[in-house]
């Protein structure tokens, strides 16, 4: 019982450490890493980025249709904006 609990805690911590650069990642990766973001919302993130340029802040993701402030807040630790000097 304790082994299962320890394993669950370890896997949960590992999952929280995974991050995705929303300025470069493909939709499949975004959908896999972000909680509550499926394939269609991930595709909307990519389409928004292609139409409007890089996300400058994590909060900018809330501008994407289907991505609300609650989803952004829930995923803050998983979202990376990449190297600010790129592109």
WOJO-V978995 format. One record per backbone hydrogen bond with DSSP energy under -1.0 kcal/mol. NH is the residue of the N-H (numbers start at 1). CO is the residue of the C=O. E is the energy in kcal/mol with one decimal. If there is no record, write none. Layout:
nh | co | e
NH | CO | E
NH | CO | E
This chain:
nh | co | e
5 | 1 | -2.0
6 | 2 | -2.6
7 | 3 | -2.5
8 | 4 | -2.5
9 | 5 | -2.4
10 | 6 | -2.5
11 | 7 | -2.7
12 | 8 | -2.3
13 | 9 | -2.4
14 | 10 | -2.3
15 | 11 | -2.4
16 | 12 | -1.9
17 | 13 | -1.2
20 | 78 | -2.8
22 | 20 | -1.0
22 | 80 | -2.0
24 | 21 | -1.7
25 | 21 | -2.8
30 | 26 | -2.1
31 | 27 | -2.7
32 | 28 | -1.8
33 | 29 | -2.1
34 | 30 | -2.5
37 | 34 | -1.1
42 | 38 | -2.5
43 | 39 | -2.4
44 | 40 | -1.6
45 | 41 | -1.9
46 | 42 | -2.1
47 | 43 | -2.6
48 | 44 | -2.5
49 | 45 | -2.4
50 | 46 | -2.4
51 | 47 | -2.0
52 | 48 | -2.6
53 | 49 | -2.2
61 | 58 | -1.7
62 | 59 | -1.8
63 | 60 | -1.9
64 | 61 | -1.8
67 | 64 | -2.3
72 | 68 | -2.0
73 | 69 | -2.8
74 | 70 | -2.5
75 | 71 | -1.3
76 | 73 | -1.0
78 | 75 | -2.2
79 | 75 | -1.1
80 | 20 | -3.0
86 | 83 | -1.8
